[in-house]
Every structure is written in structure tokens, then in C-alpha cells.
Amino acid sequence: MDNNEIAEILEKLEKAPFDIQLDNVRQYPVETLELLAVKLYEQRDYKRAYTWDLLNVILHERVIKLNRNFEWTEENKDRFIKVNDKITHTFEKAYNEAVSIAHDLEKRLNNNDDFIQDYEIEIKIGLYMGDEFYDADNGSIGFVLSEPKSDHIPINYSFGHSNLEYSLSEKPVHLDRSLNWKNEHLGNTFDNDYIGYAVHALLDDNQWSFKDIMNITTIWADVEVRHQYFTENV
């Protein structure tokens, strides 16, 4: 299927009511759904909210088809748990770094530092599949999944001076092992394992399939700090 055919399909889908979109999208195989998702993502217009809606419909249908035929072999289970554990570990390292930075900023606040009047710290986790899922020239499903559509993705986390005490009073849901998210999307597959919030959130977002998560090879953590100086009543 060439670019012109993909563009024609997208044009028809964008003009159709939601229920018609859904019925039409369901008829396409995974390979076509990926071509549609990549093309739509490449031509995205942030002013056209329905573009994101259609992209979500396409990605959701792709996930349904991939997960329906997925087999949980012991090898696949081991790989899935490895990725799950690595994401949790990476978030924990980023969180510890963020807390350490917060304590340093609090000291500056307590010492009446002229520049620190408020701050916010945000942890952003980036997930990237293997190189074969990224083609800079022709686009690929890797870019669609790993590049967030907005500043919010399910596994980001933020806190600041105003809510620091509350934030530190209990662990983030990402690190709370008393909450095991193994059943909602995974049934009884991982009865004896711990599934973290991050993997649950990815599955709940209906864009990452089991196979996509297993193919994650790089986990990137950013700890972004914004602290402010402001003058009032000028």
C-alpha cells in the first residue's frame, strides 16, 4: 500500500463519524494500521484535536489485534518481567535523584536564598524500542509510540515546594509494591510476579501492546527542575 492510498484512507476516516471510523479501522490488518498511524502522526496538527482521537482509535485497534494473537511463552514472560523491573528501577533512581534535589532546594529556601522562591521537579520516563522500529526517513511505529503526544504521559511524575511534605509522606504509586497491577490486563499470567504501575499505565493507555513492551531496549529518565524568582508589586 503506497502513500497515496494511505492518505486517501486517512482523509475518509477523518471525515467519518466516530462509530464509522471504528468499524472501518477494524477491517485493516496490523501492518496497514501501522502505516496509517505513522502517516497520521507525521502530518499531525496540534490544533485539530480529532487527529489525536483518530490516532488513538487506530493504535487501540492495533493493540487489540496484536494482543489477541500473543502467546505467553516462558521466554516471553521472562522478557516482559525484565522490562517491567527495569522501568521500575529506572523510575526509582530518578525519584531518589529528584528527592535529593528537592532537599537541596529546601535548604536554599530556608536560608532565604534570593532566587529560590518556588520550584517544581518533574520526572519524565522515555521508552524506546530496538533500532529496527525507527526509520528516520520513512517513519515507523517506534516514533509514534515513544514520542509523547503531549507533556503528559502515563508514567510521568511531578512535585514541588508547595506539596513536598505530602509527596514525601508516602511512596509514589510507581514504587508502591503493596499495589500489584498484574491482573487487570494480564489475567493470571503473572500470578507469582510483581507488575509495576508503569507497565499497567502503558497497557491502560491502549497504545502499547504486550509485544511492544517486550521490545523496549532503552529506558530514559529525565529529572527536570524549574525554580523561580519573581518580583511583585512593581
C-alpha beads as a LAMMPS data file, in Angstrom:
LAMMPS data file: protein, C-alpha beads

234 atoms
233 bonds

1 atom types
1 bond types

-500.0 500.0 xlo xhi
-500.0 500.0 ylo yhi
-500.0 500.0 zlo zhi

Masses

1 110.0

Atoms # bond

1 1 1 0.000 0.000 0.000
2 1 1 1.601 3.289 -1.094
3 1 1 1.492 6.742 0.492
4 1 1 -1.335 7.959 -1.729
5 1 1 -3.576 5.058 -0.727
6 1 1 -2.800 5.627 2.957
7 1 1 -3.539 9.345 2.590
8 1 1 -6.869 8.606 0.903
9 1 1 -7.894 6.221 3.690
10 1 1 -6.995 8.779 6.345
11 1 1 -8.932 11.515 4.570
12 1 1 -12.060 9.346 4.531
13 1 1 -11.594 8.295 8.156
14 1 1 -11.150 11.867 9.383
15 1 1 -14.449 12.893 7.763
16 1 1 -16.391 9.938 9.171
17 1 1 -18.359 9.872 12.458
18 1 1 -16.677 8.007 15.312
19 1 1 -18.726 4.793 15.007
20 1 1 -17.970 4.606 11.285
21 1 1 -14.286 5.259 11.968
22 1 1 -14.261 2.377 14.401
23 1 1 -15.978 -0.033 12.015
24 1 1 -13.632 0.905 9.172
25 1 1 -10.453 0.720 11.243
26 1 1 -11.354 -2.777 12.449
27 1 1 -11.144 -4.161 8.914
28 1 1 -7.429 -3.417 8.489
29 1 1 -4.562 -5.758 9.428
30 1 1 -1.815 -4.664 11.826
31 1 1 0.547 -3.734 9.004
32 1 1 -1.963 -1.289 7.500
33 1 1 -2.854 0.133 10.905
34 1 1 0.809 0.911 11.496
35 1 1 1.101 2.675 8.147
36 1 1 -1.988 4.722 8.985
37 1 1 -0.673 5.593 12.447
38 1 1 2.721 6.670 11.136
39 1 1 1.228 8.807 8.353
40 1 1 -1.261 10.434 10.714
41 1 1 1.431 11.110 13.296
42 1 1 3.752 12.652 10.700
43 1 1 1.068 15.058 9.450
44 1 1 -0.324 15.798 12.930
45 1 1 -1.815 19.216 13.548
46 1 1 -1.907 20.225 17.190
47 1 1 -4.934 22.446 16.522
48 1 1 -7.000 19.523 15.288
49 1 1 -7.951 17.517 18.367
50 1 1 -9.797 14.919 16.325
51 1 1 -6.482 13.950 14.716
52 1 1 -5.375 12.604 18.101
53 1 1 -8.736 10.902 18.569
54 1 1 -8.355 9.055 15.286
55 1 1 -4.765 8.130 16.098
56 1 1 -5.929 6.668 19.412
57 1 1 -8.589 4.619 17.617
58 1 1 -6.013 3.235 15.182
59 1 1 -3.447 2.431 17.884
60 1 1 -6.080 0.834 20.110
61 1 1 -7.246 -1.454 17.329
62 1 1 -3.620 -2.359 16.609
63 1 1 -3.129 -3.327 20.259
64 1 1 -6.294 -5.457 20.251
65 1 1 -5.129 -7.392 17.202
66 1 1 -1.570 -7.885 18.470
67 1 1 -2.594 -8.944 21.967
68 1 1 -5.325 -11.285 20.695
69 1 1 -2.755 -13.488 18.979
70 1 1 0.009 -13.138 21.559
71 1 1 1.340 -16.279 23.254
72 1 1 2.755 -16.065 26.771
73 1 1 5.651 -18.489 26.473
74 1 1 8.084 -18.731 29.388
75 1 1 10.596 -16.773 27.297
76 1 1 8.075 -14.003 26.656
77 1 1 7.088 -13.876 30.322
78 1 1 10.722 -13.609 31.411
79 1 1 11.362 -10.799 28.935
80 1 1 8.209 -8.917 29.960
81 1 1 9.141 -9.102 33.649
82 1 1 12.687 -7.941 32.875
83 1 1 11.379 -4.823 31.111
84 1 1 8.837 -4.238 33.889
85 1 1 11.569 -4.414 36.555
86 1 1 13.938 -2.162 34.597
87 1 1 11.284 0.542 34.191
88 1 1 10.530 0.445 37.925
89 1 1 14.246 0.532 38.777
90 1 1 14.855 3.475 36.440
91 1 1 11.947 5.411 37.919
92 1 1 13.235 4.697 41.429
93 1 1 16.683 6.071 40.567
94 1 1 15.117 9.182 39.041
95 1 1 12.825 9.631 42.047
96 1 1 15.715 9.387 44.509
97 1 1 17.597 11.980 42.489
98 1 1 14.540 14.247 42.440
99 1 1 14.110 13.974 46.222
100 1 1 17.791 14.771 46.762
101 1 1 17.454 17.883 44.598
102 1 1 14.300 18.894 46.481
103 1 1 16.116 18.713 49.816
104 1 1 18.903 20.929 48.459
105 1 1 16.372 23.458 47.197
106 1 1 14.555 23.403 50.545
107 1 1 17.830 24.268 52.283
108 1 1 18.228 27.253 49.985
109 1 1 14.657 28.313 50.716
110 1 1 15.231 28.020 54.458
111 1 1 18.401 30.093 54.125
112 1 1 16.420 32.835 52.371
113 1 1 18.196 32.335 49.072
114 1 1 17.254 35.333 46.963
115 1 1 16.497 33.333 43.838
116 1 1 14.582 30.327 45.170
117 1 1 11.006 31.309 45.890
118 1 1 9.351 28.211 44.483
119 1 1 10.256 25.133 42.484
120 1 1 8.822 22.160 40.658
121 1 1 10.549 18.899 39.821
122 1 1 9.271 16.582 37.109
123 1 1 10.340 13.047 36.317
124 1 1 9.863 12.058 32.692
125 1 1 10.396 8.491 31.564
126 1 1 11.068 7.791 27.889
127 1 1 10.663 4.285 26.487
128 1 1 12.307 3.268 23.219
129 1 1 12.167 0.009 21.331
130 1 1 15.034 -1.501 19.345
131 1 1 16.615 0.309 16.399
132 1 1 14.612 -1.718 13.888
133 1 1 11.451 0.146 14.974
134 1 1 12.810 3.565 13.978
135 1 1 13.342 4.766 10.427
136 1 1 14.177 8.469 10.250
137 1 1 13.498 8.644 6.518
138 1 1 10.297 6.623 6.227
139 1 1 8.808 6.931 9.689
140 1 1 7.941 3.987 11.900
141 1 1 5.679 2.845 14.683
142 1 1 8.546 3.339 17.142
143 1 1 8.332 7.111 16.829
144 1 1 4.552 7.088 17.215
145 1 1 4.718 5.139 20.482
146 1 1 7.827 6.623 22.081
147 1 1 7.302 10.296 21.279
148 1 1 4.578 11.536 23.649
149 1 1 1.666 13.404 22.090
150 1 1 1.713 15.971 24.882
151 1 1 3.645 16.848 28.011
152 1 1 1.653 14.221 29.878
153 1 1 2.393 10.546 29.528
154 1 1 1.080 7.938 31.946
155 1 1 4.323 7.397 33.858
156 1 1 5.481 10.977 34.402
157 1 1 5.531 12.307 37.983
158 1 1 5.981 15.763 39.468
159 1 1 6.034 17.540 42.818
160 1 1 7.186 20.868 44.209
161 1 1 7.707 23.019 47.275
162 1 1 4.005 23.513 47.953
163 1 1 3.227 19.779 48.148
164 1 1 6.627 18.361 49.148
165 1 1 5.614 17.207 52.625
166 1 1 2.568 15.402 51.261
167 1 1 4.566 13.916 48.365
168 1 1 7.221 12.500 50.687
169 1 1 4.720 11.145 53.216
170 1 1 4.099 8.085 51.036
171 1 1 5.786 6.435 48.061
172 1 1 4.620 7.299 44.551
173 1 1 2.241 4.730 43.130
174 1 1 5.064 3.835 40.710
175 1 1 7.105 2.424 43.631
176 1 1 4.411 1.129 45.976
177 1 1 4.844 -2.665 45.931
178 1 1 1.761 -3.140 48.069
179 1 1 -0.112 -2.413 44.844
180 1 1 0.417 -5.177 42.304
181 1 1 -1.087 -4.354 38.899
182 1 1 -0.778 -7.868 37.497
183 1 1 -4.408 -8.847 36.875
184 1 1 -6.410 -6.162 35.069
185 1 1 -4.737 -6.506 31.671
186 1 1 -2.727 -9.680 32.233
187 1 1 -5.191 -12.046 33.877
188 1 1 -3.470 -14.873 35.730
189 1 1 -0.329 -14.803 33.599
190 1 1 1.853 -13.308 36.320
191 1 1 0.331 -14.711 39.497
192 1 1 3.732 -15.069 41.147
193 1 1 5.277 -11.821 39.869
194 1 1 5.105 -8.112 40.561
195 1 1 3.820 -5.851 37.792
196 1 1 4.500 -2.183 38.430
197 1 1 2.272 0.795 37.861
198 1 1 4.274 1.956 34.831
199 1 1 3.522 -1.162 32.782
200 1 1 -0.108 -1.068 33.944
201 1 1 -0.358 2.565 32.822
202 1 1 1.099 1.765 29.398
203 1 1 -1.394 -1.065 28.905
204 1 1 -4.219 1.093 30.233
205 1 1 -3.364 3.767 27.673
206 1 1 -4.270 1.283 24.900
207 1 1 -1.298 2.168 22.704
208 1 1 1.471 -0.235 23.754
209 1 1 0.878 -3.935 23.113
210 1 1 2.487 -6.768 25.081
211 1 1 4.945 -7.245 22.238
212 1 1 5.805 -3.526 22.103
213 1 1 6.670 -3.523 25.802
214 1 1 8.805 -6.626 25.391
215 1 1 10.708 -4.877 22.578
216 1 1 11.716 -1.907 24.776
217 1 1 15.513 -1.765 24.852
218 1 1 16.203 1.740 26.201
219 1 1 14.644 3.486 29.196
220 1 1 15.469 7.165 29.555
221 1 1 14.845 9.177 32.718
222 1 1 14.886 12.970 32.810
223 1 1 14.682 14.904 36.069
224 1 1 13.670 18.442 35.125
225 1 1 13.910 21.220 37.719
226 1 1 12.185 24.575 37.443
227 1 1 12.778 27.104 40.179
228 1 1 11.525 30.628 40.102
229 1 1 12.392 34.130 41.101
230 1 1 9.633 36.702 40.843
231 1 1 9.058 40.280 41.899
232 1 1 5.607 41.507 42.838
233 1 1 4.010 44.944 43.089
234 1 1 6.474 46.537 40.687

Bonds

1 1 1 2
2 1 2 3
3 1 3 4
4 1 4 5
5 1 5 6
6 1 6 7
7 1 7 8
8 1 8 9
9 1 9 10
10 1 10 11
11 1 11 12
12 1 12 13
13 1 13 14
14 1 14 15
15 1 15 16
16 1 16 17
17 1 17 18
18 1 18 19
19 1 19 20
20 1 20 21
21 1 21 22
22 1 22 23
23 1 23 24
24 1 24 25
25 1 25 26
26 1 26 27
27 1 27 28
28 1 28 29
29 1 29 30
30 1 30 31
31 1 31 32
32 1 32 33
33 1 33 34
34 1 34 35
35 1 35 36
36 1 36 37
37 1 37 38
38 1 38 39
39 1 39 40
40 1 40 41
41 1 41 42
42 1 42 43
43 1 43 44
44 1 44 45
45 1 45 46
46 1 46 47
47 1 47 48
48 1 48 49
49 1 49 50
50 1 50 51
51 1 51 52
52 1 52 53
53 1 53 54
54 1 54 55
55 1 55 56
56 1 56 57
57 1 57 58
58 1 58 59
59 1 59 60
60 1 60 61
61 1 61 62
62 1 62 63
63 1 63 64
64 1 64 65
65 1 65 66
66 1 66 67
67 1 67 68
68 1 68 69
69 1 69 70
70 1 70 71
71 1 71 72
72 1 72 73
73 1 73 74
74 1 74 75
75 1 75 76
76 1 76 77
77 1 77 78
78 1 78 79
79 1 79 80
80 1 80 81
81 1 81 82
82 1 82 83
83 1 83 84
84 1 84 85
85 1 85 86
86 1 86 87
87 1 87 88
88 1 88 89
89 1 89 90
90 1 90 91
91 1 91 92
92 1 92 93
93 1 93 94
94 1 94 95
95 1 95 96
96 1 96 97
97 1 97 98
98 1 98 99
99 1 99 100
100 1 100 101
101 1 101 102
102 1 102 103
103 1 103 104
104 1 104 105
105 1 105 106
106 1 106 107
107 1 107 108
108 1 108 109
109 1 109 110
110 1 110 111
111 1 111 112
112 1 112 113
113 1 113 114
114 1 114 115
115 1 115 116
116 1 116 117
117 1 117 118
118 1 118 119
119 1 119 120
120 1 120 121
121 1 121 122
122 1 122 123
123 1 123 124
124 1 124 125
125 1 125 126
126 1 126 127
127 1 127 128
128 1 128 129
129 1 129 130
130 1 130 131
131 1 131 132
132 1 132 133
133 1 133 134
134 1 134 135
135 1 135 136
136 1 136 137
137 1 137 138
138 1 138 139
139 1 139 140
140 1 140 141
141 1 141 142
142 1 142 143
143 1 143 144
144 1 144 145
145 1 145 146
146 1 146 147
147 1 147 148
148 1 148 149
149 1 149 150
150 1 150 151
151 1 151 152
152 1 152 153
153 1 153 154
154 1 154 155
155 1 155 156
156 1 156 157
157 1 157 158
158 1 158 159
159 1 159 160
160 1 160 161
161 1 161 162
162 1 162 163
163 1 163 164
164 1 164 165
165 1 165 166
166 1 166 167
167 1 167 168
168 1 168 169
169 1 169 170
170 1 170 171
171 1 171 172
172 1 172 173
173 1 173 174
174 1 174 175
175 1 175 176
176 1 176 177
177 1 177 178
178 1 178 179
179 1 179 180
180 1 180 181
181 1 181 182
182 1 182 183
183 1 183 184
184 1 184 185
185 1 185 186
186 1 186 187
187 1 187 188
188 1 188 189
189 1 189 190
190 1 190 191
191 1 191 192
192 1 192 193
193 1 193 194
194 1 194 195
195 1 195 196
196 1 196 197
197 1 197 198
198 1 198 199
199 1 199 200
200 1 200 201
201 1 201 202
202 1 202 203
203 1 203 204
204 1 204 205
205 1 205 206
206 1 206 207
207 1 207 208
208 1 208 209
209 1 209 210
210 1 210 211
211 1 211 212
212 1 212 213
213 1 213 214
214 1 214 215
215 1 215 216
216 1 216 217
217 1 217 218
218 1 218 219
219 1 219 220
220 1 220 221
221 1 221 222
222 1 222 223
223 1 223 224
224 1 224 225
225 1 225 226
226 1 226 227
227 1 227 228
228 1 228 229
229 1 229 230
230 1 230 231
231 1 231 232
232 1 232 233
233 1 233 234
